[in-house]
Amino acid sequence: MRRKGGGWSGVKSWMVVSGSGEARLEDVGKQSIMRRTGLPARDLRVLDPLLSHPSSILGRERAIVVNLEHVKAIITASEVLLINSSNPFFLSFLQDLHIRLAHPTPSSTSLNPQHSPIASPASESESHAFLVTHTDPNPKITAEEAPPPRQLPFEFKVLEACIESACRCLESETSTLEVEAYPALDELTSQLSTLNLERVRQIKSRLVALSGRVHKVADELEHLLDDDNDMAEMYLTQKLNARLFDQTSLKEGYNSEFEDNDESDESNSDKFDKFHGSKLDVEELEMLLEAYFAQTNGILQRLSSLSEYVDNTEDYINIMLDDKQNELLQAGIIFNTLNMILNAGIVVVGLFGMNIHIELFDGNSRQFWATTWGTCAGCGLLFLLCLWWGKKVYFLSQ
């Protein structure tokens, strides 16, 4: 892949997944991607792996651009284009996407016992009676005649797979970080060493980076949940059906007879109002996004707890260091006091060492030893007095 002016040039290999879950590699250029998806060049820059872009989900007229962790995709109403990667989470995402598309699941749980994962004959009869007597005022409609559960549109299946894969990646990294962090922090509190401090420093750096990534994903989901227009832009299948309906209505209008033009316009208008009269209901997408927003909040709570544990450990280490520093200061004060007392004794020795005649020198050895031991005793007494005064001042200041 070559770069020119911050965009893509040349041909790049894309993984294309169809609506049935079949994946194939295609070499597609930038201009071909723009014509195929209707995206401008600035949206393609979001997927450029050589540029640093925060996590984002962009809804456009004909496509959804997803940039979440290892998933960089362009979702249309019939296919999804993925930037191929050797990341293990990306390979797991492809497998999960294939299963979702090849084996579709309903968007919500149905009351029909045939769609229930565990159904006994008794439960079937109770469900049948409940449907007849409570849910449907018409007793002629049975449970077997109930409409099948609604399926998620293709774009929502792929979007859910992308968000779930990103959340799974973040949760896996969070679990790995927790397994490494808590023992390292406990070991640091028991043995303060340079090696343990370096391990904790690296863990804290990873914690800050991972928290930022999770915050970006959570903020993007929250932004979508706060804006119904952005969520409405992601209903690609409904917008495609609306465009096809408009084209069909125009053809029917041109092919109708002139004398029935008013009636045809009125009928087409009724059909159009029936299709477009109600605004897009974003509740389905909103429920999908809320589930993963709650999951990202759970990951943030775990990271917040780990961050608090790191902060508490740092506070404990700082207390330990302050205590050691206080002990060193006390030892320094004691040695300085002892040095001062010894200097006083040295002064006495210096006085006796001067070449001056003193009557004390004319005496016997008893006077010498009395002077010597008296000087030592005076220094010791002065030292103890200084210690007593220092402790008294310390306790009075508390």
DRENZA-439003 format. One record per residue (C-alpha): x, y, z. Coordinates in steps of 0.05 Angstrom, whole numbers, plus 32768, in hexadecimal, padded with zeros to 4 digits. Layout:
N
XYZ/...
This chain:
398
800080008000/801B80447FED/80098085800D/800280C97FEC/7FE88108800E/7FCD80E2804B/7F9F80B48022/7FA380718000/7FBE80667FBB/7FC480267F93/7F9F7FE57FA3/7F957FC77FE7/7F7F7F817FFC/7F3B7F80801F/7F157F478040/7ECE7F498024/7E987F23804A/7E547F1A8028/7E107F158048/7E167EC8804B/7E577ECB8072/7E857EB88039/7EC87EDD803B/7EF67EEC8002/7F337F177FF5/7F2D7F4F7FC2/7F617F817FA9/7F3A7FC27FA7/7F5380097F9C/7F3F80487FC1/7F1380647F89/7EF080217F81/7EE1801F7FCC/7EC480667FC8/7E9680547F8E/7E8380127FAE/7E70802F7FF2/7E6380787FE3/7E95808E8018/7EC080CD8012/7F0B80CA8017/7F0D80E6805D/7EE680AA8078/7F17807A8059/7F50809D807E/7F30808580BF/7F40803E80AA/7F87804C8096/7FB2801F80C3/7FEE804E80BB/7FC7808880DA/7FB3808D8123/7F688097812A/7F3D808D8168/7F0680598169/7ECB8071813F/7E8A80588120/7E71808480E7/7E2D807C80C7/7E298093807E/7DF4808F8047/7E09804B802B/7E3C8031805D/7E54802E80A5/7E9D803A80B4/7EB6801480F1/7EFA80208110/7EFD7FF98152/7F3E7FDC816B/7F537FA5813A/7F127FAB8110/7F157FDC80D6/7ED87FD180AB/7EA87FF08078/7E627FD48080/7E2F7FD98048/7DE97FBC8043/7E027F7D8021/7E4C7F748031/7E847F89805F/7ECA7F9C804B/7F017F90807E/7F4A7FA3807F/7F6C7F608084/7F987F5480C2/7FBF7F1C80E4/7FA77F318129/7F8B7EF4814F/7F4F7F1C8165/7F417F2E811C/7F427EE48108/7F137ED58141/7EE67F0E812A/7EE37EF180E3/7ECD7EAD80FF/7E987ECD812B/7E7F7EF780F0/7E7A7EBA80C4/7E517E9580F9/7E237ED18103/7E157ED980B9/7E117E8F80A7/7DE47E7E80E2/7DB67EBA80ED/7D967EC38131/7D587EEB8143/7D5F7F31815D/7D337F238199/7D167EE881BF/7CD47ECF81A3/7C997EB781CB/7C907E7E8199/7CA67E3D81BB/7CC37E24817A/7CF97E598180/7D077E4B81CA/7D497E2781D9/7D267DFA820D/7CDD7DE88201/7CB77DB18222/7C707D9A820F/7C547DBA824D/7C777DFC823F/7C5F7DF981F7/7C167DF1820D/7C1D7E288241/7C3D7E57820F/7C077E4681DD/7BD17E56820F/7BF37E968223/7BF87EAD81DB/7BAF7E9E81CE/7B917EBC820D/7BBF7EF6821C/7BEB7F0D81E3/7BBA7F0881AA/7B707F1D81AF/7B607EF18172/7B5A7EA9818A/7B607E8E8143/7BAB7EA18140/7BD67E6A815F/7C1E7E698173/7C327E448134/7C167E7E810B/7C3D7EB48131/7C6E7EDC8107/7CB77EC58109/7CE87EED8133/7D067F298112/7D4D7F2380F8/7D827F588100/7D957F7C80BF/7DD87F6980A0/7DFA7FA980B5/7DE57FA180FD/7DFE7F5A8100/7E427F7080E7/7E437FAE8114/7E337F838150/7E6B7F53813E/7E9C7F8D8138/7E8A7FAC817B/7E887F69819E/7ECD7F578183/7EE97F9A8199/7ECB7F9181DF/7EE57F4A81E2/7F2B7F6381D1/7F297F998206/7F0D7F6A823A/7F437F37822B/7F7A7F6B8233/7F597F838273/7F597F3D8290/7FA27F32827D/7FB57F74829C/7F907F6382DD/7FB37F2082E1/7FF77F4282DC/7FE97F818303/7FCC7F698346/80067F388356/803A7F6C8341/801B7FA1836D/80177F7283A9/805F7F5E839E/80747FA7839C/80537FB583DF/80787F7B83FE/80BC7F8783DD/80CD7FCC83C4/81027FC5838E/81157FE5834C/80FE7FA88324/80B97FA88344/80B37FF3833A/80C37FEB82F0/808E7FB482E8/80597FDF8309/806D801B82DD/80637FF2829E/80207FD782B8/8009801E82C7/801C80348280/7FF47FFA8262/7FBA800B8290/7FB78053827A/7FBB80408230/7F85800A8236/7F578038825E/7F5D806C8226/7F4A803981F1/7F0E80218218/7EF880698225/7EFB807781DA/7ECE803B81CA/7E9D804D8202/7E9B809681EC/7E8C808381A4/7E53805581BA/7E38808B81E8/7E3C80BE81B0/7E1280918183/7DDF808481BA/7DD780CE81C5/7DC880DE817C/7D8D80BC815C/7D9E80D98117/7DE280B68117/7DC080748129/7D8C807F80F3/7DC3808780C0/7DDA803F80CE/7D99802080B6/7DB780108073/7D867FD88060/7D498004806C/7D68803E8045/7D78800F800C/7D307FF5800B/7D17803C800C/7D41804E7FCF/7D2880107FAA/7CE180217FBD/7CEA80687FA2/7D04804D7F60/7CCA801C7F5B/7C9880527F69/7CB5807E7F33/7CB180477F00/7C6980387F12/7C5980817F0D/7C7680877EC7/7C5480467EAF/7C0F80597EC9/7BD980737E9A/7BCC80BE7E96/7B8380BB7EAC/7B9680927EEA/7BD080BF7EFB/7BAE80DF7F37/7B98809D7F55/7BDC807E7F48/7C0080B87F69/7BD280B37FA4/7BDE80687FAB/7C2980707FA3/7C2780A87FD6/7C03807B8006/7C3680457FFC/7C6F80758005/7C5080928044/7C46804C805E/7C8F803C8053/7CAC80808068/7C76809B8095/7C95808480D5/7CDB809980E7/7D11806580ED/7D0B8041812F/7D518041814D/7D3C8018818A/7D5A7FD8816C/7D9E7FF78160/7D9A801D81A2/7D907FDD81C9/7DCB7FBD81A5/7DF97FF781B4/7DE17FFE81FC/7DF57FB5820A/7E3D7FC181F4/7E4080058214/7E2F7FE38256/7E667FB08248/7E9A7FE7823B/7E848009827B/7E907FC8829F/7ED77FC58283/7EE2800D8298/7ECC7FFB82DE/7EFF7FC382E1/7F357FF182C8/7F20802682F9/7F257FF48332/7F6A7FE0831B/7F7E80298315/7F668036835C/7F8E7FFA8374/7FCC80168351/7FC0805A8371/7FB7803A83B5/7FF7801383AC/801C80538398/8001807683D6/8018803C8401/805D803D83E0/8061808883EB/8050807E8434/8086804A843A/80B880778418/80A480B18445/80AD80858482/80F2806F846A/810480B7845C/80EE80CB84A2/8119809484BF/815580AD8497/814880F484AD/814680DE84F6/818680B784ED/81A680F484CD/819081208507/81AD80EF8539/81F080EB8516/81F38136850E/81E5813E8559/821A810A8569/824B812E853C/823D81708560/8248814F85A4/82898130858C/82A081738574/8294818E85BA/82C1815785D5/82F5816785A1/82F581AF85B9/8306819785FF/833D816B85E4/835881A585BB/835B81D185F8/8385819E861D/83B1819485E1/83C981DB85DD/841181E985F2/83FC8213862F/841082068676/83D381F286A0/83D581DF86E9/83AB81A286D9/83E5818686B2/8410818786F1/83E481568716/83E1810B8716/83C080DC86E4/838080DC870D/8371812386F6/837C810F86AD/834B80D586AF/831880FE86D5/831B8133869F/831781008667/82DC80D98683/82B9811A8698/82BE81338651/82A180F28635/826980F28668/8258813A8659/8254812C860E/822780F0861A/81FA81178649/81F681508616/81E5811D85DF/81AC80FF8608/819281448619/8190815685CF/8169811685BF/8137812385F6/812D816B85DE/812481548595/80EF811F85A7/80CA815185D3/80C78184859B/80B0814D856A/807781358596/8060817C85A5/805C818B855A/802D814F854E/
